[in-house]
Structures are given as structure tokens and as C-alpha cells.
Amino acid sequence: MHSYLLIFVMALTTMAIRFLPFVIFRDKTPALISYLGKVLPYCAMAMLVVFCLKDVSFSSVNSFLPEMIGVMTAILLHKWKHNTSLSIVVSTILYMFLIQKIF
């Protein structure tokens, strides 16, 4: 019974957190919230790129070339096709191929 109660409380808390902004901002969304909605996805992507490239060593070409090829592939493919999923999947597959078979 204790486990069921914990699951119920967690589900209720999650639902409240998800639905509360719609209840609070029913009439008009504040300008700050709209601004954050526009800016935060780009900030999150920038943080992910920094996190992924933080351990790249520039001591030799073999240590940073696969990462740079993967990043450039993602950028160019996204500029060409405007499809985030496609650019992430293709650049990840290319990067994995490079580090497994070539470098």
C-alpha cells in the first residue's frame, strides 16, 4: 500500500507541476515567460554542445578531428534540411563510424 501511495503522490505532483502554468497564466502570458520560451531552447542546445565538447583535446589531429567533423556535419545538414532529428542522427552515426573505424 505504501508503494501505491508513493506512486499516487508522485503522479499528482507531476500533474500539478505540468498543469499549474496553464491555470495561472490562463488569460495572458507575461512577457518574461514568453521571452524565456523563445530563448531557453537555444541556451539548452548551447549547453549541450559545450558539455559534449568539453573534453576535446587539441594535442593531436586524431583527438579532435572526429568531433569537429561531426559538429560541422550537424551544422551543415541542419542549415541545408532544417531538420534537427536528421542532423543529430546523421552526425552521430558519422562520428561513431569515424571513431570506431578510421581514428
Stockholm file with secondary structure:
# STOCKHOLM 1.0

chainA/1-103         MHSYLLIFVMALTTMAIRFLPFVIFRDKTPALISYLGKVLPYCAMAMLVVFCLKDVSFSSVNSFLPEMIGVMTAILLHKWKHNTSLSIVVSTILYMFLIQKIF
#=GR chainA/1-103 SS CHHHHHHHHHHHHHHHHHHHHHHHTSSCCCHHHHHHHHHHHHHHHHHHHHHHHTTCCCSSHHHHHHHHHHHHHHHHHHHHHCCHHHHHHHHHHHHHHIIIIIC
#=GC SS_cons         CHHHHHHHHHHHHHHHHHHHHHHHTSSCCCHHHHHHHHHHHHHHHHHHHHHHHTTCCCSSHHHHHHHHHHHHHHHHHHHHHCCHHHHHHHHHHHHHHIIIIIC
//
